[in-house]
């Protein structure tokens, strides 16, 4: 668990990528854009295998669309949804090639009944938002390392090992609590699962 930045992700890792890494790269974030780009180059080269969820794909496309509307149509951030509901045809103007190409580098994990049950259990046990609990359930089910940095909730994963060697698995999660975006942006790390 000594890895503290994206630069420290070793070759050969299989890792879950959350929305923020994709968005920081796509929107060329001044603080984290470069480290996200460098990490995604590892993914593109195949030295790191990246997984994500349908939730992350949707969030990435929506945030990209939102940023485009704010920049190109001068829509106030708090008015984006209202604008989109009234002007759906504006979506045709947005070039989604860059985020779609980025998502094509990821293996998008499928949702199923077991994942949704685990998600519900995590959501109710730890008061997670639905999107965070689905991502956590997928991370757990597929025994992935994670870059668990949601924009509003920092998910910390505690690794607990069963005593029998044949049943090594992660059996619990704990939540550090709400964090503001600034503190999350300063906390790149991931946890390796056994």
Secondary structure, DSSP 8 states (H G I E B T S, - for coil): ----SGGG--TT-EEEE-HHHHHHHHTT-TTTHHHHHHHHHHHHHTSSEEEEEHHHHHHHHHHHHHHHHHHHS---GGGHHHHHHH-GGGGGGS--HHHHHHHHTSEEE---HHHHHHHHHHHHHHT--HHHHHHHHHHHHTT-EEE-B-SSEEEEEE----SSGGG----EEEEEEE--HHHHHT----B---
